[in-house]
């Protein structure tokens, strides 16, 4: 089990762990971690171990390997203005969502060229990495390239967040959250799958976070039930 009292950082290889310059600076200058103090490092692919901090990390425990959460859950969100996508990526990562998918919907106001989209995706992936370290996640989430609605809605298990839909379900593990202006008629006609989110009228970024919360909670309850059944 990850030692939560110790800071957590990602490395490329837990067999020969080495921090990036930025991570080392953050731990030393911001977190005030001293040489020899405990640190947990992970590779973002389920493996982690305890080390001792310093210019060279000194292994201080065996490597632990964890299975990826199952079933994987995903949230797609239509692009919005400002820094709201950054908040969505950060919070979905903290919650434990496995895949985060930004996309263009018919009523999306934000329109980027390829270069700007690539810069923003790189930024979101860095935010996901920071949030996963803060949350001590052994598995990093996937942040997809900016997609389009038609591609995502064709995936198995895709469902639209829309009032009047069915309750959230792990049978529909990819919830797509539309823009502030709502879904266009042709988008609603593209699939019969609808998932209702609780609460009143939600902002787009709030709806994405709620969708992620519900999917992760459903998975946790299901897996807890399976573990309880196995122990009886």
N, C-alpha and C positions, 0 to 999 in steps of 0.2 A: 504493500500500500504506500502511495506517495506520502512523504513526510510533509505535512502542510505547514508546519512551523517554519520550514526552511523555504527560501525563495526558489522559484522554478525558472529554468531557462532552456531553450532549445539548442541542440547541437546537431551536426550532421551525422555523427557516429558516436554512439554511447560506448563502444569498445575503446575508442581513443578520443575522448571528449575534448573539444576545444571551443571556446566562446568566440563569437565575432567581436571585433573591436568595440562596436556600439553596445553590445550586451555587457561586455566587461566594464565599460565606462558607466553604464547605467547601474549595474550592481555595486560598483565601488563608490561612485559619486552620489547617486540618488538614493539607493537602498542602504548605503553605508556599510556594505558587507566587508568584513576584514579577512585578511589572509588566515586560512585554516578554519573558517566558519563553514557550517554545512550548507550545501546547495544541492538541489535535485535537478538533474538534467534529463531531457527526453529527446527522442529523435522525431517526434510527431507521427510516428508510425506504430505506436503502441509500446515501445521499449523505453525504460527509464532506469536511472540508478542514482544513488547518493554519492556525492563527491565532496571534496574540500576545496574551497575557493582559493584562488591565487592566480599569479601570472600563468601558471600551468595547473590545470585541474588535476587533483589527486583522487582516484577512485577510492571510495570508502564504503562500498557495499556491492552486492551482486546485482547483475542486470535482471530486471523484472520485465516480463513481456505480457501484455494484455491483449485480449481479443478486441476487435472493433465492435462498437455497439451494434446490436441488431434488433429489429431491422433498421437500416439507415433511413433517416428522415431528412427532408429537404424543404426549403422555403424559397420560392421565387418572388422577387419584388420588382414592380415597375419602377423605373428610374424617377427620382424626384429631385427638386432643386436643392442647392445648398449642401450642408453637411449631413443631411438626414440619412443618406445611404451609409455613411460611416457609422452612425449610431446603430442602424439596423445590423450591419455586419458585426459590430462589436458585441451587441447584446445576443444575437443568435449564436455567436461563438461561445459566449459565457454560458448560455443555456445548454449547449451540447448538440446543436443542430449539426448534421454531418455535411450538408451541401447547401451552399448559398448561391442563388442564381439571379443576378440582375438581368432585366430584359426590357425591351421596348414594347409598349402596348400602343394600341391605336390612338389613345388619348394622352400618351406621354408627351409632356411639354418639352422635356430635356432631349436634345438630339445632339450626339457627338460624332465627330469623325473618328476614323480608326485609331489615329494617334492619341487623341484625348481619351478615348475609351480605354486604351491600353494603359495609359498613365493612371487612370482612376482605378482600374482593376489591380494594378501593382500596389497602389496605396491601400486598397481594401485588404489585400492579402497580407500586407505588413500589419494592418490593424488587427486582422484575425490572429496573426501570430502573437502579437502582444497580448491580446485578450485571452488567448489559449494559455499563455504562460501565467497570466494573472489567475486564471481559473484552475491551473494545474491539470490541464487536459492532456492525457497521454497521446491522443489522436488529434492532429490538426484537421480542421474542416477544409473542404474543398470550396474555393471561391471561383466560380466559373467565369469565363469570358462573358461579356454582354451578349445576350442571346435575343431571339425574337419570339413573340408569342406563339406563332404557328409551330415552331420547332418544339417548344416546351409542352404545349397542350397535347401534342401527339405522343408524348411519353406515357408509358403504362403507369397508372397510379396518379396521374395528374388530376387536380381538381381546382376549381375556381373558388376563392373566398367570396361568398355572396350571401346576403340575407335570404332566409328561407330555405337554405340548403340543409343537407343532412349533418348530424353531429360529426365532429372530427373523428377520423378512423385511421388506423395503421394500414388498412386496405387501400387508402389513398394517401400515400406518404409524401407526395409532392404537392404542397399547397401554393397556388399562385395568387398573389395579392396585387390587385390592379392599382391604377393611378388614382389621384384625388378625384378626377372626373368620372371614375367608374369604368366599367367594361363597356365597350362598344357593342351594338346589337350583333354584329358578325362574330365577335369573340364569344358572346354568350351562346350563339348558335353552334359554335365549333365543338362543344362537348356538353353532355347532359350532367356531368359531374359537378356538384356544388357542395361546398362546405360552409356552414354557418359558424361565425365566430360570436362569442358572447359579448354582452355590453351594448352600448348605444352606437351611434355613428362614430367610427374610429378614424383617426388620421391614418394615412397609408403606412407610415413607419410603425405606428402602434399596432395596426392590424398584423403586420409581418411578425412583430415580436410576440403577439398573442398566439398566432398560428404556431410559431416555433415552440412556445411554452407548452401548448396543448399536446403537440406531437411528442415532445420529449417526456411529458408527464404520462401520456398513454403508454409509451414504451417502458417507462420505469415501472408502472403498475403491472403491466403484462409480464415483464421479466421477473418482478418480485413474486408474482403469482406462480410462475413456472418454477422458480427456485423453491418456493414453499411446497409445491406439489412434489418436487423431486426429493424433498427432505422428509416427506411423510412415509 
